[in-house]
Amino acid sequence: MNIVVDGHGGDHAPKEVLKGIYQFLSEDSPPDTNIIITGKKSVLLEEYPKLFEKFKDRVKIVHTDDIVEMDESPSNAIKKINSSMMVGLDLVKRGEGDAFVSAGNSGAIMAGALLRIGRIKGIHRPALATFMPSFGNGVNLLIDVGANVDSKPRNILEFALMGTIYVKSIFGIDEPTVGLLSIGEEETKGNKLVSESYAILKNSNLNFIGNVEGNDILTGRANVVVCDGFVGNVLLKFGEGVVKNLYNLFKKEMKHNPLNFIGIIFLIPLIKRLKKILDYAEYGGAPLLGVKKTCIISHGRSKARAIKNAIRVAKEFAQHKGIERIEEEIIKFKGDRENEQ
């Protein structure tokens, strides 16, 4: 298997990207995955030579002259056909790579993936999905977390379907439960999009359990929580901020009053465990579901551990033939709905 990694994607690229690749290859057992890195060859070789010395038979560089900046507009980014991002997407499109991983400009990645790789037939818009920590039992997937900021009910249905297939593929859950994020459990609660989406999901053959509220997300009440990308992205960023500030608060209190250290010291193992559970680096990256190839988008601030885990997620999804399963299920799902009508 070949995973294509954008060597210049992210705030800490290329060094942290290369370190993440090194960590992945060091832990990849049995060694059945090779990495193709796109980017400026001389810069990559100089930045982290340890990677290329130890894994010279498993790492290949495809030289590119350009870079997509983190604040660059998607419309301008897709014109940079010789950038590490666009060349990487092209490699996957041509079948030279089985999956693409980047911590770069997410808007540019989504635009590039749509333009160069294309949408799965039957999907109107792709969606970003990410696993949320669950303090209950089971899997907890949130979709969409930022690919779309203005969705329609049919998009919500497709997000729910793709999320269901993704959870089935990765975790082998036969009938994942689906919840619609709203401001109340009652069917009548929510804005126009939520109300109309509820009716469509209720009449689908998905395992829809109704509305779920924000405080239900971390309990794992639904295996798949579906929402508009605007809401999902705000929720995701809020969660990241809570974790970061809570951790910093404990450190500040220990410095401010040494007596606090006595009480907090007993909580340190719990605090570290909580930080690990809520840390986006543990989940690696969010799959862009709805495009024809496996595409994983990592957080722009990703460091080595997050990149390592993003590559792992890409490998697992490609191994489980996630894209093929989505295509098959979409055809079946659309066919069933036409027959019912």
C-alpha positions in Angstrom: 0.0 0.0 0.0 1.2 3.5 -0.8 0.1 6.5 1.2 0.7 10.0 -0.3 1.6 12.7 2.3 1.7 16.4 1.7 5.2 17.3 2.9 4.4 21.0 3.3 0.9 20.7 4.8 0.4 22.3 8.2 1.8 25.0 10.5 4.7 22.8 11.6 5.6 21.3 8.2 7.8 19.9 6.9 9.7 18.8 10.0 6.7 17.5 12.1 5.2 15.9 9.0 8.5 14.0 8.4 8.8 13.0 12.1 5.2 11.7 11.9 6.1 9.6 8.9 9.1 8.3 10.7 7.0 7.3 13.8 4.4 5.6 11.6 7.0 3.6 9.7 8.7 2.6 12.9 5.5 1.2 14.3 4.1 -0.3 11.1 4.2 -4.0 11.6 4.2 -6.0 9.5 5.9 -3.4 7.2 3.4 -3.3 4.4 3.0 0.4 3.8 5.2 2.8 1.8 5.1 6.6 1.8 5.2 9.0 -1.1 6.0 12.5 0.1 5.3 15.5 -2.2 7.3 18.6 -1.8 10.6 20.4 -2.4 13.1 17.6 -2.4 16.1 19.5 -1.2 14.2 21.0 1.7 12.7 17.7 2.8 16.0 15.8 2.7 17.7 18.5 4.7 15.0 18.9 7.3 14.9 15.4 8.6 17.5 13.2 7.0 17.0 10.5 9.7 13.8 9.4 7.9 15.4 8.9 4.6 18.5 7.2 6.0 16.5 4.5 7.9 13.6 4.0 5.6 15.2 4.7 2.2 13.4 1.7 0.6 10.0 2.7 1.9 10.0 6.4 1.3 9.9 8.2 -2.0 9.9 12.0 -2.7 8.0 13.4 -5.7 9.5 16.9 -6.2 7.2 19.9 -6.5 8.1 23.5 -6.8 5.1 25.2 -5.1 3.3 25.2 -1.7 -0.3 26.0 -0.8 -0.2 28.5 2.0 -2.4 27.9 5.1 -4.3 31.2 4.5 -4.6 30.9 0.8 -8.0 31.0 -0.9 -9.2 27.6 -2.3 -9.8 29.3 -5.7 -6.1 30.4 -5.9 -4.8 27.1 -4.4 -6.3 24.9 -7.0 -4.4 26.9 -9.7 -1.1 25.8 -8.2 -1.0 22.6 -10.1 2.7 21.9 -9.2 2.1 22.4 -5.4 2.7 19.5 -2.9 -1.0 19.4 -2.2 -2.3 19.3 -5.8 0.4 16.9 -7.0 -0.4 14.6 -4.1 -4.1 14.6 -5.0 -3.2 13.8 -8.6 -1.0 10.9 -7.6 -4.0 9.3 -5.7 -6.3 10.0 -8.6 -4.0 8.2 -11.0 -3.8 5.2 -8.6 -0.2 5.7 -7.7 -1.3 6.2 -4.1 -4.0 4.5 -2.2 -4.8 7.5 0.1 -3.9 11.1 0.6 -3.0 12.8 3.9 -2.4 16.5 4.5 -2.5 18.9 7.4 -2.6 21.8 5.0 -5.3 24.4 4.1 -8.5 22.4 4.6 -10.6 24.5 2.2 -7.9 24.0 -0.5 -7.8 20.3 0.1 -11.6 20.0 -0.2 -11.7 22.1 -3.4 -8.7 20.2 -4.8 -10.2 16.8 -4.0 -13.5 17.7 -5.7 -11.7 19.1 -8.8 -9.0 16.5 -9.2 -10.5 13.4 -7.7 -14.2 14.0 -8.0 -17.4 13.1 -6.1 -18.8 9.6 -5.6 -21.9 9.3 -7.9 -25.0 10.0 -5.9 -23.3 12.3 -3.3 -24.1 15.9 -3.8 -21.6 17.2 -1.3 -18.7 15.6 0.6 -18.4 15.8 4.4 -15.7 15.8 7.0 -16.1 13.2 9.8 -14.2 12.9 13.0 -14.4 10.6 16.0 -15.3 12.3 19.2 -14.3 11.0 22.6 -17.0 8.8 24.2 -17.3 8.6 28.0 -20.0 5.9 27.5 -19.7 2.7 25.5 -19.3 2.6 21.8 -18.2 4.6 18.8 -18.9 8.3 18.5 -18.6 9.9 15.0 -19.5 13.5 14.3 -20.3 14.5 10.7 -20.1 17.2 9.1 -17.4 19.2 10.9 -16.6 21.8 8.3 -16.8 20.8 4.7 -20.2 22.6 4.2 -21.5 25.7 6.0 -24.9 25.8 4.3 -26.4 22.3 3.9 -29.8 21.1 2.7 -31.8 18.2 4.1 -30.7 15.8 1.3 -27.1 16.6 2.3 -27.8 15.7 5.9 -29.2 12.4 4.8 -26.1 11.7 2.7 -23.8 12.7 5.6 -25.7 10.2 7.9 -25.4 7.5 5.3 -21.7 8.0 4.8 -21.1 8.2 8.5 -23.0 4.9 9.0 -20.9 3.2 6.3 -17.7 4.6 7.7 -18.5 3.2 11.2 -19.5 -0.1 9.7 -16.3 -0.3 7.7 -13.9 0.6 10.5 -15.6 -1.0 13.5 -17.8 -3.7 12.1 -20.9 -2.4 13.8 -23.9 -3.9 11.9 -26.5 -1.2 12.5 -24.9 2.0 13.8 -27.3 4.3 15.5 -27.8 7.8 14.0 -28.7 10.9 15.9 -29.6 14.4 14.5 -28.0 17.2 16.5 -30.6 19.7 17.7 -31.6 21.9 20.6 -34.0 19.3 22.0 -34.9 15.7 21.8 -38.5 16.4 20.6 -39.2 15.9 17.0 -40.6 19.5 16.8 -37.4 21.1 18.1 -34.8 22.7 15.8 -34.6 25.1 12.9 -36.0 24.5 9.4 -33.0 22.4 8.3 -33.2 20.2 11.4 -37.0 19.7 11.1 -36.9 18.8 7.4 -33.9 16.6 7.9 -35.6 14.8 10.8 -38.5 13.8 8.5 -36.2 12.5 5.8 -34.0 10.5 8.3 -37.1 9.1 10.0 -38.4 7.7 6.7 -35.0 6.3 5.7 -33.7 2.8 6.4 -31.0 4.1 8.6 -31.0 3.2 12.3 -32.2 6.7 13.2 -32.9 7.3 16.9 -34.1 10.9 16.7 -32.7 14.2 17.9 -29.7 14.3 20.2 -28.5 17.4 22.1 -25.0 18.8 22.6 -24.7 17.1 26.0 -25.4 13.7 24.4 -22.4 13.8 22.1 -19.7 12.6 24.6 -22.0 10.0 26.1 -21.9 7.9 22.9 -25.7 7.8 22.8 -25.5 7.7 19.0 -22.7 6.1 17.0 -23.2 8.8 14.3 -24.2 12.3 15.1 -25.1 14.3 12.0 -25.2 18.1 11.6 -24.5 21.0 9.3 -20.8 21.7 8.8 -21.1 25.2 10.3 -22.5 23.8 13.6 -20.1 20.9 13.6 -17.0 23.0 13.1 -18.0 25.4 15.9 -18.6 22.5 18.2 -15.3 20.9 17.3 -13.3 24.1 17.9 -15.1 24.8 21.1 -14.1 21.3 22.4 -10.5 21.8 21.5 -10.5 25.2 23.3 -12.0 23.7 26.5 -9.4 21.0 26.7 -6.5 23.3 26.1 -7.7 26.0 28.6 -8.6 23.4 31.2 -5.2 21.9 31.1 -3.5 25.3 31.3 -5.8 26.3 34.2 -4.5 23.4 36.3 -0.9 24.3 35.5 -1.5 28.0 36.4 -3.2 27.2 39.7 -0.3 25.0 40.7 2.2 27.9 40.1 -0.1 30.5 41.7 -0.6 28.6 44.9 1.8 25.8 45.9 -0.8 24.4 48.3 -3.0 23.6 45.3 -0.3 21.2 44.1 -1.0 18.9 47.0 -4.6 18.3 45.9 -3.9 18.5 42.2 -1.0 16.0 42.3 -3.5 13.2 42.9 -5.5 14.3 39.9 -2.6 14.4 37.5 -3.1 10.8 36.1 -6.8 11.6 35.5 -6.0 15.0 33.9 -3.5 13.4 31.6 -6.0 10.7 30.7 -8.6 13.3 30.0 -6.3 15.3 27.9 -5.4 12.2 25.9 -9.0 11.3 25.3 -9.9 14.8 24.1 -6.7 15.4 22.1 -7.3 15.6 18.4 -3.8 14.2 17.8 -5.1 10.8 19.0 -7.6 10.7 16.2 -5.1 11.9 13.5 -7.4 13.4 11.0 -10.9 13.6 9.5 -11.8 11.6 6.4 -13.3 13.6 3.6 -16.2 11.3 2.8 -17.9 11.6 -0.6 -14.9 11.8 -2.8 -13.7 8.9 -4.9 -10.5 8.2 -3.1 -9.4 8.1 0.6 -8.5 11.6 1.7 -7.6 12.4 5.3 -7.4 16.0 6.5 -5.4 16.7 9.7 -5.6 19.7 12.0 -3.5 22.6 10.7 -1.5 22.6 14.0 -0.7 18.9 13.8 2.6 17.7 15.1 4.3 14.3 14.6 1.9 12.2 16.6 -1.2 13.5 14.8 0.5 13.0 11.4 1.4 9.4 12.4 -2.2 8.7 13.4 -3.6 10.3 10.3 -1.5 8.0 8.2 -2.8 5.1 10.3 -6.4 6.2 9.7 -5.8 6.5 6.0 -4.3 3.0 5.9 -7.1 1.4 7.8 -9.8 3.0 5.7 -8.1 2.1 2.5 -7.6 -1.5 3.7 -11.3 -1.8 4.6 -12.1 -0.5 1.1 -14.2 2.2 2.6 -14.7 4.2 -0.6 -15.8 1.1 -2.5 -18.3 0.3 0.3 -19.7 3.8 0.3 -20.2 3.6 -3.5 -21.9 0.3 -3.2 -24.2 1.4 -0.4 -25.1 4.6 -2.1 -26.2 2.8 -5.2 -28.2 0.3 -3.1 -29.7 3.1 -0.9 -30.8 5.2 -3.8 -32.2 2.2 -5.5 -34.2 1.2 -2.4 -35.6 4.7 -2.1 -36.7 4.8 -5.8 -38.4 1.4 -5.4 -40.3 2.7 -2.3 -41.5 5.7 -4.3 
